[in-house]
Amino acid sequence: MAERSISPHYGSLVDRLNRFPQGAPPSDSLYQILSVLFSEREAELVAQLPIKPFRAEKAARIWKQDLTTARKTLDELASRAILVDIERDGQMTYVLPPPMAGFFEFSMMRVRDDVDQKLLANLYYQYCTVEEEFMDALIGTGETQLGRVFVNEPVVPPEVYVLDYERASEVIKTASHRGISQCYCRFKLEEADDAHACDAPQDICMTFNGPASALIKHGFAREVDAAEGLDLLQLAQEHNLVQFGENIREGVGFICNCCSCCCEAMIAARRFALDRPINTTHFLAAVNTDTCTGCGKCVDVCPIGAMGLVSANDPLNGRAKVAKVNPEICLGCGVCARVCPTDSIELESRETRVITPYDGVHRAAMMAIERGNLQDLIFDNRVLWSHRALATLLGAILKLPPVKRVMATEQVKSRYLEAVIKRINV
C-alpha cells in the first residue's frame, strides 16, 4: 500500500496520533499497520476522538450518533485494546493510547487470530527498528521522555537512598491491578521474517493500575497478585533484564523487562544515546579499578554499551584491562554491578537528581511544551473557531526561535499549566 493511495481516513488518523506528544511519523509501514488494526470506518471515527479521556456521551456528540451505537463502537475498539476503557466514578471512560506504549504493543501481547500477527510483526520491525523516524520522534527533542529506567534494587548499597517511586518493587506492591502479558518486543521478533528473538522470558510484560484492569478484562493480560509480580521481577533481574517503565511518579501504567537485543527502548537508547539519552535512574555505575580484573562481564551485559575495557596501566602486565563506564550514557540500571564477580562496580547517586514527572498529565504537558505542540493538549476541541484560532496562535509561539520560545513558554507554563492539567484530568 503506497502512502499516496491510502484512504484519507487513515491520513486523518495519523494526524490525530500526531497531536499527542509521542508522534507517529507517516510512512508506508505506518499506513499498512493502521489498515491491519483499523477498518476505514474505524479510522474515520477514531481520528475524531479527543486526546484527553472521554465518555461515550462525548463520542456520540462528536460522531453525531445515538448513545447506544457510539457505546457499541467504543466497546468493540476496547475489546481489541485499540482503546483503553477505565471505570471512573462509576462511569466508563475511554482513551486512545499512543501507538507506543500503547496499541502497537497491545496487539502483540497475546496470541490471537483476529489479526495477522505475523504481518504486524514484520511491519512493526520495519517501522520501529529498520526505519529511524518513529523511534527518533519517540525519543524526541525534549528532556522529558515517555519512559524511564528503574534501578536494580538488590545491588544498591545500603547507604544509598532509593525513593519509593524509583523502585519497581514498590510499583508492584502498591498497584490496584497487576497484569502480566506476553513481551511485545520478543514475540514480534519471534514472528518476524528477518529477525529472531533471544531466549529471555516472554511472559513477563507488566502493566498496572487502570491499564492493567482494562487489559485483564479483555484477555490481553492475566491478573497476578503482588507476590507473583515480585517473583517475576526477580526472574527478570536474574536474566539481566532492565526494568523500563512509565516516566511518572504516581500511577505507573507499565514496566517492561528489557533485553538489549530485542527491546525497542534499548535499541533506541543505543542509537540515540549520545544525542538524546532516555531518562535514567538517579544512579551511576562506578568502577573500583583496584579490584577490577577486566573480565568483561559488565561489558557483555550492559544494554546500551556504556561499559568498556581500557588499559589498566599496569607496568607489570601491559595487556591488563579494567572496566570503564561512560557516564554520559549510563542508564544507572545496575545490571553491570549484579554480574561483577569481584564486586568492583557500585551504584552511586548522580550529582543532580533526575526529575520524574508527577503523573501522566504532567508528563504529557511537559513533553508537549518541549516538542512544540502544547496547543493540541489545551485546545482539544477543534470544533469551535475560537479554539482553532487560539491553537494556531499558541502553535506559532511554540515555533519561535529557542530564546524567544523559552520566554513565551515560561509564561504559558506559569499561567496555564496547572489549569491544563486539571482540565485534562476531568
N, C-alpha and C positions, 0 to 999 in steps of 0.2 A: 504494500500500500504506500504510494508516494504521498509526501506531505501535501503536494499541490492538489491532489484529487480527493482528499478526505471530505467527509461530511462537515459542513460548517458547525454542526453541533459539537463535534469533538474539538474544533478550534475554540469554540466558546468555553468548553470545559477546561481546556488548557489555560485560557485567560483567567478563568476562575481560580484554578490551582495556583496561579502565579500572583494572585492578590494576597496570598499568605506569605509571611517572611521566608519560609522554606520553599523556594521556587522549583519548577519543573520545566526546564528549557525545552521548547518544542523541537522535535526531531521525528523522523520516520519511525524510529523504535518506539517513542512515546505514544504516537498515534496508534500504532499497532497494539500496544499494551492496553490502551484505553478501549479499543474496539473489542478486545477479548473480555474485558471486565464489565463494560457498559454497552447496552444496546444504544442505538441512535436516540431513541426516545428518552432513555435514562440519562444519557449525556446532556440532552437538551434541558431536562428538568434539574439535574444536579448543578449545572452551570449557573442556575439562578439562585441557588441556596446561599444564605448568609455565611459569613466567616465565623461569627460567634455562634454558640449553641442556640438552638431554636426549638419551638414546639410545633406540633402538627398543624395547629391553627395558623401559624405564620406561613408555613409551607403552602397550605391551602389557599391563603390570600395571594401569595406570590404566583402560584400556578393557576389561580382562578379555577380551582376545583372545589367540590364539596369535601367536607372534612373526612368522610369515610374513605373516599377514593385516595385522598392525599395520604392518609394514615396507612392505607394498604400498600402504597408505593414505598413509603418510608420504611415500613416494617420488612418489606421484601429486600430492600437495599441493606438494611441492618442484618438480616438473616445471612447475607453473603459477606458481611464485615466490610461493606463499602462505607456505610455509615456506622457510627458508634451510638448506641441508644443507652442512655443512663437515666434512671429514675431520680428526679429531684423534686422534693416537696410533694411527693405523691403523684407527680405527673411525669410522663416520659419526655425526655429532652434528647434531641438528636444533634449530632455534629459531624461534619465531613472532615475526617482527619487528613493531614497532608499525605502525599504519597509515601514519605518516609520520615519518621517512623509512623507507619500508618497502613493504608490499604494495599500497598505493594507487599509488605511483609505478611499481612493477614491472609492474603490469597495463597500463601505457601506454608502456612503454619499448621496445616493438617493435610493428609492425603484426601483428595476429593475428585469426583468425576463430573462435576457440573461445569468445570472449566478445563481447558487443555493446559495442564501444569507444565508439561514438557515444553510446549510452545512458550509459555510465560517465562520459564526458566531461561531459555535461550534469549528471549527479548530482554529480560532483566539483566542478564550477563552483558549483553551488548550495550544497553543503555546506561547501566550503573558502573560497569567495570571497564569495558573497552572504550566507550566514549567518555570524555572527561567533563563535558559540560554540566551534567547533572550533579556529580559529586563536587565539582567546583562551585556550583550555585549553593549546594547544601552546606558546604563549609563556609561559603560566603566571604564577604569582605569585612565584616564586623568582628568585634571581640566576643560577642555573645553567641554561643553555639547551641544547637539542639540538644546535644548530649555531652556527658562528662564522664570521666573515669572515676571509679570508686577504688579506694585503696585496699590492698590485700591485708586485712586487719591482723592476722596472726604474725606478720613479720614486722609490724610497727613496734619499736622499742617502748617499754613501759613508760619511760619518761616523756615520750612524745604524745601530746594530747590530740585525740581524734574526736571531732564533733559528731553528734549523733547522725546528722544528715550526710556525713561523709562515709557512713558505714552501710554497706549493702545488707548486713545482718539486721540492722535496725529498721530498714525499709521492709524487710520480710516480716519481722516480728510485729510491726505496728500497722500493717496494711489491713484494710477492711476485707479485701478479697485478694487471693493469690492464685494466679493461673499459670500453668506450665504448658508450653506448646512446642511443636517441632521447630528447630532452628531454621529460619528462613534462608540464611546465607549458605549453610552447609547442604540443606535439601536442594536449594537452587542449583548449586554446582554438581550435586549428585545427578540431577536431571538434565543438565545442560550437555550439549554435544561436545563442545570444545574445552571442557574444564573438568576437574574432578575435585571431590571433597576430601578433606582429611578424615581421620578416624576419631576425632573428638566427639563426645556425646552430642546427639541431636535433640533428644527430648529434654531440653534444658533452657528454653527461652522463657523468661519470666515476665509476667505482667501483673499489675497491682491495682487495687482500688477500683474506680469506676470502669476503666478499660478492661480490667480483668473480669469484672462482673458481666460485661457485655459479651466478651469472647467466650466465657464459660457458658452463658445462657444459650449461645448459638452453636456450641460444639467446637469452637476453634481453640479452646484451651480446656484442660482438666483442672478442677479445683484441688488444691492441696492445703494442708494446714501449715502452720509456721515451722513445725518440726521437720516436715519433709522438705520444705523450702530451704531450711538451713542445711539439711543433708545434701541437697543438690548444689547449694553454694559451695560446700566443702568439696564435692566431687569436681566442680568446675575449677576450683583452685588447685586440686591435685593434678589436673590436666593442664595446668599453667595457662588457663584462660583468663582473659582480662574482663572485669566487670565494667561494662559501659552502659550507662543508664541515662534517664531523663535529667536534663540540666536544670533542676529546681530543688528547693529545699523541702517543700511541703507537697504531699500528694503525688509522689513519683509514680508514673504510669508503667514504666518498663525498665528492666535491666537485662541486657544481652550479655551472654558469656562468650567472649570473642576470642577466636584464634587469629593468628597473624596472616594465615594463608587464604581463608575463605571470607572473613568478615569485611564487609564493605567499609565500615567505620575505620578499621585498622589499615585497610588498603589506602583509603583516602588520607588517613593520618600520615602514612609514609609518603604518599605522593605530594602532599601539600605541606609537609611538616615544617619546612624552613620558612615558608611564606605565611602560613595561617595554621598554626598548631591548634588541635582541638583542645577543649577545656580539660585541663589536667587536674590531678589531685593537688592538695596543698603541700605535697611532699616531694622530695627529690632524692634520687639514689646517690649515695656517697660511697666511694671505694676506699678501703684501707689498703694502701699499696704495700704496707709492711707484711701483711699476711696473705695477700692475693697471690695465687700460684699461676695465674694466667691460663687456667684450664679452658676457658672459653665457654663454659656452660651458660653464663649470663648472656653472652653474645647470641647464642643459639636460640634462647627463649624470648629475647626482647622483641616485642611485637612491632616495633617501629624503627628498629635499627639505631637506637640511642646508645647502645653499648658497643664498644670496640676494644681491640687489644693494641697496646703500644709498647714500645721498648721499656723494659724495667730499668734501663741504665745501670745494669749490674756489671761491674768491671770484671767479675769472675765468670760471667756467663752472658756473652753478647747476644745470645738468642732468647734470653729470658723475657717474658711478656707479663704485663699486668693489665687489668681491665681499666677502661676509662669511660666515663659517662659524658654524653653531650647534654648539658643542662638546658640547652635551647629547645630540645625536642623531647626530653624525658617526660613520660606520662606520669611518673610517680606511682605506678601501679603496684610495684613491689614484687613482681614476678621474678626478677633477677635475684633479689635477696632470698627468695624462697629456695632457689636451686643452688645457691652458692655453698659448696661443700666445706668451706673454711670460715663461713660466717663473716666474710670480708666486705659484705655490702650491707649497709643500713639505710633506712629512710630517715631523713631529717626534714624539718619544716623549711619551706621556702621563706625567703626574706619578706615577701609581700603575700598576704593571704589571697588566695584565689576567690573571686566573688562569684557566688552562685545565686541566681535569681530566686525570689521568694516562691513563686508559683508559675504555672504555665502562662497566665495572663501577663505577669511581669516580664517573663522571658520573651513572649511574643512582641510586646510593646518595645522592649529594648532592641530586639532583632530588627523590628520594623524601622525604628529610628536610625539604626546603624546602616541599614540597607536602603533607606530612602523611600519606604512605602508605608509609613505610619498612617497616611491618609486612608488607606484601604481598610485599616482597622477601625479608625474613628468614624468614617463615613461609609458604613457597611451597607446602608440602604441607598441604592443608586437610583431609586425611582424618582426621588424629589430633586427638582432642579437645583435647589439651594445646596443640597448635599453634593451634587455633582460639581457645582461651582467652587465650593469650599475645598473639595477634594483636589480639584485642579490647582487651586492656589497653594494648598499645602504641599502638593507634589512638586510644584515649582520651587518652593522654599527648600525642600529636601534635595533638590538637584543643584543647589548653589555650589560654588567652589568651596573647598573644605573649611576655610576660616569663616566665611560668611555663613556657611551651613551650620557650623558649631554654634555661632551666635544665635541663629534663628531657632535651632532645635533645642537649645538650652531654655529659651523662652517657652517653647512648646512643652518641654518636659516639666518645667516648673509650674506652668499654669494648667496644663491639661492632663498630664499623665495619670494622676490619681483618679480623675474623673473618667478617663478612658478605661482604666482597669475596672472601676465599679460598673461601668456600662457593659463591658464585655462579660462580666460575671453575672449579670442579671439573667 
